[in-house]
Amino acid sequence: MKAYRPFHSQYDPCNPIGEKYYSTPPNLYIGFQPPNFQQYPAKEALMKGTLWPAFWDYYENPYESKGKGR
């Protein structure tokens, strides 16, 4: 999970947004599939949506922990 703070001008009439979060997919960091790449069993791969554990990315909502949606 990565974060950045958008620019907020002193002349901007709106309140500052604060931090924005984003996630980069794991496949951006693997240039090619190496031989004998570890694989999930077929049933688990269907549930996770990918055959390879290196490409599975769990998404955790960063805004839930800050109390949004209460």
RONUVO-97199 format. One record per atom (N, C-alpha, C, O, CB): residue in one letter; x, y, z; residue number from 1. Coordinates in pm, 1 decimal. Glycine has a CB too. Layout:
BEGIN
(rovo "A" (X Y Z) NUM)
...
END
This chain:
BEGIN
(rovo "M" (84.8 -116.5 0.0) 1)
(rovo "M" (0.0 0.0 0.0) 1)
(rovo "M" (89.8 123.4 0.0) 1)
(rovo "M" (183.6 133.8 79.0) 1)
(rovo "M" (-96.7 -0.6 121.9) 1)
(rovo "K" (59.9 214.1 -87.9) 2)
(rovo "K" (136.5 337.7 -97.9) 2)
(rovo "K" (43.0 455.5 -73.0) 2)
(rovo "K" (-78.5 443.8 -88.9) 2)
(rovo "K" (205.6 349.8 -236.9) 2)
(rovo "A" (99.8 567.7 -34.2) 3)
(rovo "A" (18.1 685.1 -3.5) 3)
(rovo "A" (86.0 811.4 -54.0) 3)
(rovo "A" (208.1 817.2 -68.5) 3)
(rovo "A" (-8.0 695.3 147.9) 3)
(rovo "Y" (4.8 911.1 -80.0) 4)
(rovo "Y" (57.1 1042.8 -115.8) 4)
(rovo "Y" (-40.6 1148.6 -65.3) 4)
(rovo "Y" (-157.8 1119.7 -40.9) 4)
(rovo "Y" (78.9 1055.5 -270.7) 4)
(rovo "R" (8.1 1269.4 -50.1) 5)
(rovo "R" (-75.0 1380.5 -5.0) 5)
(rovo "R" (-91.7 1476.8 -122.6) 5)
(rovo "R" (6.2 1538.0 -165.4) 5)
(rovo "R" (-11.8 1452.9 120.1) 5)
(rovo "P" (-214.4 1491.8 -176.3) 6)
(rovo "P" (-235.5 1582.7 -289.3) 6)
(rovo "P" (-203.0 1727.6 -252.2) 6)
(rovo "P" (-217.8 1769.3 -137.3) 6)
(rovo "P" (-380.1 1572.8 -338.6) 6)
(rovo "F" (-158.9 1802.0 -351.8) 7)
(rovo "F" (-127.0 1943.5 -330.8) 7)
(rovo "F" (-253.3 2019.9 -294.4) 7)
(rovo "F" (-358.9 1999.0 -354.2) 7)
(rovo "F" (-61.1 2004.8 -457.0) 7)
(rovo "H" (-242.2 2106.8 -198.1) 8)
(rovo "H" (-353.5 2191.6 -157.3) 8)
(rovo "H" (-303.3 2335.1 -150.8) 8)
(rovo "H" (-218.4 2367.5 -67.8) 8)
(rovo "H" (-412.9 2146.2 -19.7) 8)
(rovo "S" (-354.8 2420.4 -237.1) 9)
(rovo "S" (-313.4 2560.3 -241.9) 9)
(rovo "S" (-376.2 2638.9 -127.2) 9)
(rovo "S" (-482.8 2603.0 -77.2) 9)
(rovo "S" (-351.6 2623.0 -376.8) 9)
(rovo "Q" (-311.0 2743.6 -87.3) 10)
(rovo "Q" (-367.2 2828.7 17.9) 10)
(rovo "Q" (-490.7 2903.0 -32.4) 10)
(rovo "Q" (-570.2 2952.9 47.2) 10)
(rovo "Q" (-261.8 2929.1 68.0) 10)
(rovo "Y" (-506.7 2910.2 -165.5) 11)
(rovo "Y" (-621.0 2979.8 -224.5) 11)
(rovo "Y" (-735.3 2884.3 -259.2) 11)
(rovo "Y" (-839.1 2927.4 -309.5) 11)
(rovo "Y" (-577.4 3054.9 -349.2) 11)
(rovo "D" (-716.9 2756.5 -232.8) 12)
(rovo "D" (-819.5 2657.3 -263.2) 12)
(rovo "D" (-933.8 2672.2 -162.4) 12)
(rovo "D" (-909.5 2666.2 -41.9) 12)
(rovo "D" (-760.5 2512.4 -259.9) 12)
(rovo "P" (-1057.7 2691.5 -208.8) 13)
(rovo "P" (-1168.4 2711.6 -115.5) 13)
(rovo "P" (-1214.5 2582.5 -45.6) 13)
(rovo "P" (-1285.7 2589.1 54.6) 13)
(rovo "P" (-1284.7 2772.8 -189.1) 13)
(rovo "C" (-1175.3 2467.7 -96.6) 14)
(rovo "C" (-1217.3 2340.2 -37.8) 14)
(rovo "C" (-1121.3 2296.4 72.3) 14)
(rovo "C" (-1005.0 2336.7 74.3) 14)
(rovo "C" (-1226.4 2231.6 -146.0) 14)
(rovo "N" (-1170.1 2215.2 161.9) 15)
(rovo "N" (-1084.9 2159.4 267.2) 15)
(rovo "N" (-982.2 2065.2 206.7) 15)
(rovo "N" (-1008.4 2006.1 101.9) 15)
(rovo "N" (-1169.6 2085.5 373.1) 15)
(rovo "P" (-865.4 2049.3 269.5) 16)
(rovo "P" (-766.0 1955.0 217.3) 16)
(rovo "P" (-819.5 1811.8 222.0) 16)
(rovo "P" (-895.0 1775.0 312.0) 16)
(rovo "P" (-634.5 1965.3 297.4) 16)
(rovo "I" (-779.5 1734.0 125.6) 17)
(rovo "I" (-826.8 1596.0 115.5) 17)
(rovo "I" (-756.9 1506.6 216.3) 17)
(rovo "I" (-818.3 1413.7 268.8) 17)
(rovo "I" (-805.0 1542.5 -25.5) 17)
(rovo "G" (-631.8 1532.0 243.9) 18)
(rovo "G" (-554.9 1443.7 331.0) 18)
(rovo "G" (-480.1 1342.2 246.3) 18)
(rovo "G" (-451.8 1367.5 129.2) 18)
(rovo "G" (-646.7 1372.5 433.4) 18)
(rovo "E" (-448.4 1229.3 303.9) 19)
(rovo "E" (-373.4 1128.2 230.4) 19)
(rovo "E" (-463.8 1045.9 141.1) 19)
(rovo "E" (-575.9 1011.9 178.7) 19)
(rovo "E" (-299.3 1037.4 326.2) 19)
(rovo "K" (-413.9 1014.0 21.6) 20)
(rovo "K" (-480.8 924.0 -71.4) 20)
(rovo "K" (-396.6 797.2 -76.8) 20)
(rovo "K" (-273.7 804.3 -72.6) 20)
(rovo "K" (-498.6 989.2 -214.9) 20)
(rovo "Y" (-460.7 682.5 -86.0) 21)
(rovo "Y" (-391.8 554.0 -86.6) 21)
(rovo "Y" (-415.2 482.4 -218.2) 21)
(rovo "Y" (-520.3 497.1 -280.6) 21)
(rovo "Y" (-438.2 466.7 30.6) 21)
(rovo "Y" (-315.6 404.3 -259.8) 22)
(rovo "Y" (-330.2 321.2 -378.2) 22)
(rovo "Y" (-241.3 198.8 -364.9) 22)
(rovo "Y" (-143.8 197.4 -289.6) 22)
(rovo "Y" (-295.7 400.4 -506.3) 22)
(rovo "S" (-277.4 98.1 -439.0) 23)
(rovo "S" (-204.5 -27.9 -435.6) 23)
(rovo "S" (-153.5 -58.3 -575.8) 23)
(rovo "S" (-226.8 -43.1 -673.5) 23)
(rovo "S" (-294.2 -143.6 -382.5) 23)
(rovo "T" (-29.4 -100.8 -585.6) 24)
(rovo "T" (23.8 -140.7 -715.3) 24)
(rovo "T" (19.9 -293.1 -724.0) 24)
(rovo "T" (53.7 -361.1 -627.1) 24)
(rovo "T" (169.0 -86.6 -736.2) 24)
(rovo "P" (-20.6 -347.3 -838.3) 25)
(rovo "P" (-28.7 -491.7 -850.2) 25)
(rovo "P" (109.1 -557.3 -848.0) 25)
(rovo "P" (206.2 -499.8 -897.3) 25)
(rovo "P" (-101.4 -528.7 -977.4) 25)
(rovo "P" (118.0 -677.3 -791.0) 26)
(rovo "P" (247.9 -744.8 -778.8) 26)
(rovo "P" (313.0 -775.6 -914.5) 26)
(rovo "P" (435.5 -784.5 -922.8) 26)
(rovo "P" (231.0 -873.8 -700.7) 26)
(rovo "N" (233.3 -792.0 -1020.1) 27)
(rovo "N" (291.9 -826.3 -1149.4) 27)
(rovo "N" (376.6 -713.0 -1208.0) 27)
(rovo "N" (448.6 -735.3 -1305.3) 27)
(rovo "N" (182.4 -863.1 -1246.8) 27)
(rovo "L" (369.9 -592.4 -1151.5) 28)
(rovo "L" (456.6 -483.8 -1197.8) 28)
(rovo "L" (602.5 -507.4 -1160.8) 28)
(rovo "L" (692.7 -453.7 -1225.0) 28)
(rovo "L" (409.8 -351.3 -1139.9) 28)
(rovo "Y" (625.3 -587.1 -1057.9) 29)
(rovo "Y" (760.1 -606.8 -1006.2) 29)
(rovo "Y" (824.2 -737.5 -1051.7) 29)
(rovo "Y" (938.4 -766.0 -1015.6) 29)
(rovo "Y" (757.5 -602.3 -856.9) 29)
(rovo "I" (752.4 -817.2 -1130.3) 30)
(rovo "I" (807.3 -942.5 -1182.9) 30)
(rovo "I" (812.4 -928.8 -1334.9) 30)
(rovo "I" (708.4 -924.4 -1400.6) 30)
(rovo "I" (720.6 -1068.3 -1138.7) 30)
(rovo "G" (931.2 -922.0 -1389.7) 31)
(rovo "G" (946.5 -898.6 -1532.5) 31)
(rovo "G" (905.4 -1015.5 -1620.7) 31)
(rovo "G" (854.5 -995.3 -1730.9) 31)
(rovo "G" (1086.8 -864.1 -1561.1) 31)
(rovo "F" (927.1 -1136.9 -1573.3) 32)
(rovo "F" (890.5 -1255.2 -1650.5) 32)
(rovo "F" (862.9 -1368.0 -1552.0) 32)
(rovo "F" (901.2 -1361.2 -1435.2) 32)
(rovo "F" (1003.3 -1294.9 -1752.8) 32)
(rovo "Q" (796.7 -1470.5 -1600.5) 33)
(rovo "Q" (764.2 -1583.9 -1514.4) 33)
(rovo "Q" (882.0 -1680.2 -1511.8) 33)
(rovo "Q" (914.9 -1739.1 -1614.8) 33)
(rovo "Q" (635.5 -1655.9 -1562.9) 33)
(rovo "P" (945.7 -1697.4 -1397.8) 34)
(rovo "P" (1058.4 -1789.2 -1389.0) 34)
(rovo "P" (1013.3 -1934.9 -1403.6) 34)
(rovo "P" (896.9 -1965.4 -1377.6) 34)
(rovo "P" (1131.7 -1769.7 -1256.2) 34)
(rovo "P" (1101.3 -2023.7 -1443.8) 35)
(rovo "P" (1064.2 -2165.0 -1453.2) 35)
(rovo "P" (1037.5 -2222.2 -1313.4) 35)
(rovo "P" (1096.0 -2177.5 -1214.7) 35)
(rovo "P" (1175.8 -2245.9 -1524.4) 35)
(rovo "N" (950.2 -2319.4 -1306.8) 36)
(rovo "N" (911.3 -2386.6 -1182.0) 36)
(rovo "N" (854.0 -2288.2 -1078.8) 36)
(rovo "N" (881.1 -2299.2 -959.2) 36)
(rovo "N" (1032.2 -2459.7 -1122.2) 36)
(rovo "F" (776.7 -2194.6 -1126.1) 37)
(rovo "F" (711.7 -2095.9 -1039.2) 37)
(rovo "F" (610.8 -2168.0 -949.9) 37)
(rovo "F" (534.0 -2251.2 -998.2) 37)
(rovo "F" (641.4 -1983.8 -1123.4) 37)
(rovo "Q" (610.4 -2137.0 -820.9) 38)
(rovo "Q" (518.6 -2201.8 -727.3) 38)
(rovo "Q" (374.0 -2176.1 -768.8) 38)
(rovo "Q" (340.5 -2065.7 -811.7) 38)
(rovo "Q" (543.0 -2151.4 -583.3) 38)
(rovo "Q" (287.1 -2278.7 -756.0) 39)
(rovo "Q" (147.4 -2266.3 -795.1) 39)
(rovo "Q" (55.6 -2310.1 -681.3) 39)
(rovo "Q" (90.9 -2395.6 -600.1) 39)
(rovo "Q" (119.3 -2349.1 -921.1) 39)
(rovo "Y" (-64.0 -2248.9 -677.3) 40)
(rovo "Y" (-167.3 -2292.6 -584.6) 40)
(rovo "Y" (-230.4 -2421.6 -637.4) 40)
(rovo "Y" (-226.5 -2447.0 -757.7) 40)
(rovo "Y" (-275.0 -2181.7 -564.9) 40)
(rovo "P" (-288.0 -2502.7 -549.3) 41)
(rovo "P" (-372.2 -2612.4 -597.0) 41)
(rovo "P" (-491.8 -2553.5 -673.3) 41)
(rovo "P" (-529.9 -2439.0 -649.1) 41)
(rovo "P" (-420.4 -2702.2 -477.4) 41)
(rovo "A" (-550.4 -2630.1 -764.3) 42)
(rovo "A" (-655.2 -2579.0 -854.3) 42)
(rovo "A" (-772.4 -2514.9 -778.8) 42)
(rovo "A" (-818.1 -2407.0 -816.5) 42)
(rovo "A" (-707.4 -2692.2 -942.1) 42)
(rovo "K" (-820.6 -2579.3 -674.2) 43)
(rovo "K" (-935.9 -2526.0 -601.3) 43)
(rovo "K" (-903.0 -2392.3 -534.0) 43)
(rovo "K" (-983.1 -2299.0 -538.0) 43)
(rovo "K" (-983.3 -2627.2 -496.4) 43)
(rovo "E" (-786.8 -2384.0 -473.2) 44)
(rovo "E" (-745.6 -2260.2 -407.3) 44)
(rovo "E" (-720.6 -2149.5 -510.3) 44)
(rovo "E" (-751.5 -2033.0 -485.3) 44)
(rovo "E" (-618.8 -2284.1 -322.7) 44)
(rovo "A" (-664.7 -2186.4 -626.3) 45)
(rovo "A" (-639.9 -2087.9 -732.1) 45)
(rovo "A" (-770.3 -2027.1 -781.6) 45)
(rovo "A" (-775.7 -1907.6 -810.5) 45)
(rovo "A" (-564.5 -2152.5 -849.0) 45)
(rovo "L" (-875.2 -2107.6 -791.7) 46)
(rovo "L" (-1004.6 -2054.4 -834.3) 46)
(rovo "L" (-1061.9 -1957.3 -731.3) 46)
(rovo "L" (-1124.0 -1857.5 -767.8) 46)
(rovo "L" (-1103.1 -2168.5 -858.7) 46)
(rovo "M" (-1041.5 -1985.8 -604.9) 47)
(rovo "M" (-1092.6 -1896.4 -500.9) 47)
(rovo "M" (-1013.6 -1765.4 -494.6) 47)
(rovo "M" (-1071.2 -1660.3 -466.8) 47)
(rovo "M" (-1088.3 -1966.3 -365.1) 47)
(rovo "K" (-883.8 -1770.4 -519.7) 48)
(rovo "K" (-799.7 -1650.0 -511.8) 48)
(rovo "K" (-796.4 -1572.5 -642.7) 48)
(rovo "K" (-762.7 -1454.1 -643.2) 48)
(rovo "K" (-658.4 -1687.9 -472.2) 48)
(rovo "G" (-830.8 -1637.5 -753.9) 49)
(rovo "G" (-833.7 -1568.6 -881.9) 49)
(rovo "G" (-701.1 -1567.7 -955.9) 49)
(rovo "G" (-687.3 -1498.8 -1057.0) 49)
(rovo "G" (-878.0 -1429.9 -861.4) 49)
(rovo "T" (-603.5 -1643.2 -907.1) 50)
(rovo "T" (-474.6 -1653.5 -975.0) 50)
(rovo "T" (-411.2 -1787.9 -943.5) 50)
(rovo "T" (-436.0 -1845.7 -837.7) 50)
(rovo "T" (-380.5 -1538.0 -933.3) 50)
(rovo "L" (-330.8 -1836.7 -1033.8) 51)
(rovo "L" (-264.7 -1965.1 -1014.6) 51)
(rovo "L" (-136.3 -1950.7 -933.7) 51)
(rovo "L" (-93.2 -2045.7 -868.5) 51)
(rovo "L" (-234.5 -2029.0 -1149.0) 51)
(rovo "W" (-75.0 -1833.0 -937.5) 52)
(rovo "W" (55.6 -1814.2 -874.9) 52)
(rovo "W" (46.1 -1727.1 -750.4) 52)
(rovo "W" (-9.0 -1617.2 -756.1) 52)
(rovo "W" (152.9 -1752.5 -974.0) 52)
(rovo "P" (99.3 -1774.6 -637.7) 53)
(rovo "P" (94.8 -1695.9 -513.7) 53)
(rovo "P" (163.7 -1559.2 -525.1) 53)
(rovo "P" (123.5 -1464.4 -457.5) 53)
(rovo "P" (159.0 -1774.6 -402.0) 53)
(rovo "A" (265.0 -1548.2 -607.9) 54)
(rovo "A" (335.5 -1419.9 -621.8) 54)
(rovo "A" (246.1 -1311.7 -682.7) 54)
(rovo "A" (270.6 -1192.7 -662.7) 54)
(rovo "A" (460.7 -1437.9 -708.1) 54)
(rovo "F" (142.7 -1352.4 -756.9) 55)
(rovo "F" (53.8 -1255.4 -820.6) 55)
(rovo "F" (-71.6 -1227.1 -738.8) 55)
(rovo "F" (-151.2 -1141.4 -777.1) 55)
(rovo "F" (14.4 -1304.5 -957.3) 55)
(rovo "W" (-91.0 -1296.3 -628.2) 56)
(rovo "W" (-208.5 -1272.9 -546.0) 56)
(rovo "W" (-182.8 -1152.1 -458.6) 56)
(rovo "W" (-80.5 -1145.1 -390.5) 56)
(rovo "W" (-243.1 -1397.0 -460.3) 56)
(rovo "D" (-273.7 -1057.9 -459.9) 57)
(rovo "D" (-258.5 -934.6 -383.3) 57)
(rovo "D" (-381.8 -913.9 -297.6) 57)
(rovo "D" (-491.2 -891.2 -349.3) 57)
(rovo "D" (-235.5 -813.0 -476.5) 57)
(rovo "Y" (-364.4 -921.8 -167.7) 58)
(rovo "Y" (-475.0 -899.0 -75.1) 58)
(rovo "Y" (-500.2 -749.5 -66.0) 58)
(rovo "Y" (-407.1 -671.2 -46.7) 58)
(rovo "Y" (-444.8 -959.2 65.7) 58)
(rovo "Y" (-624.6 -710.4 -79.8) 59)
(rovo "Y" (-658.7 -568.0 -69.3) 59)
(rovo "Y" (-716.7 -540.1 67.9) 59)
(rovo "Y" (-816.2 -600.2 108.2) 59)
(rovo "Y" (-758.8 -526.0 -179.9) 59)
(rovo "E" (-654.0 -449.1 138.3) 60)
(rovo "E" (-704.7 -404.6 267.7) 60)
(rovo "E" (-744.6 -259.0 251.7) 60)
(rovo "E" (-663.3 -175.9 211.1) 60)
(rovo "E" (-598.0 -423.3 382.6) 60)
(rovo "N" (-869.4 -227.8 283.5) 61)
(rovo "N" (-919.6 -92.4 266.7) 61)
(rovo "N" (-855.6 -0.5 371.6) 61)
(rovo "N" (-882.5 -17.0 490.6) 61)
(rovo "N" (-1074.4 -89.5 277.8) 61)
(rovo "P" (-772.0 95.4 331.0) 62)
(rovo "P" (-703.9 182.1 427.2) 62)
(rovo "P" (-797.7 282.2 492.8) 62)
(rovo "P" (-765.1 337.5 597.8) 62)
(rovo "P" (-591.5 255.8 359.3) 62)
(rovo "Y" (-914.1 306.5 432.4) 63)
(rovo "Y" (-1006.1 405.7 486.0) 63)
(rovo "Y" (-1094.0 347.9 597.0) 63)
(rovo "Y" (-1149.8 424.1 675.9) 63)
(rovo "Y" (-1093.0 461.2 374.6) 63)
(rovo "E" (-1107.7 216.1 604.9) 64)
(rovo "E" (-1188.9 155.5 710.8) 64)
(rovo "E" (-1126.9 177.4 848.5) 64)
(rovo "E" (-1198.9 202.3 945.2) 64)
(rovo "E" (-1206.3 5.9 685.0) 64)
(rovo "S" (-996.0 168.6 858.4) 65)
(rovo "S" (-929.2 183.1 987.5) 65)
(rovo "S" (-935.0 327.0 1040.2) 65)
(rovo "S" (-914.4 349.6 1159.5) 65)
(rovo "S" (-784.3 138.5 975.9) 65)
(rovo "K" (-962.5 423.2 953.8) 66)
(rovo "K" (-966.8 563.1 996.3) 66)
(rovo "K" (-1105.2 604.4 1044.7) 66)
(rovo "K" (-1126.2 720.5 1079.7) 66)
(rovo "K" (-923.7 653.4 882.4) 66)
(rovo "G" (-1199.5 511.2 1047.2) 67)
(rovo "G" (-1331.0 542.8 1100.4) 67)
(rovo "G" (-1428.8 594.5 997.8) 67)
(rovo "G" (-1536.8 640.6 1034.7) 67)
(rovo "G" (-1317.7 641.9 1207.6) 67)
(rovo "K" (-1395.0 588.4 868.9) 68)
(rovo "K" (-1488.0 631.3 765.4) 68)
(rovo "K" (-1600.8 528.8 757.3) 68)
(rovo "K" (-1576.7 409.7 777.5) 68)
(rovo "K" (-1416.0 647.4 627.3) 68)
(rovo "G" (-1719.0 570.8 729.3) 69)
(rovo "G" (-1831.2 480.9 714.9) 69)
(rovo "G" (-1900.0 449.0 847.3) 69)
(rovo "G" (-1982.0 357.4 854.4) 69)
(rovo "G" (-1785.7 354.6 650.3) 69)
(rovo "R" (-1867.6 522.6 949.9) 70)
(rovo "R" (-1935.5 500.5 1079.3) 70)
(rovo "R" (-2071.3 562.7 1080.4) 70)
(rovo "R" (-2142.4 554.1 1180.6) 70)
(rovo "R" (-1853.6 556.2 1194.5) 70)
END
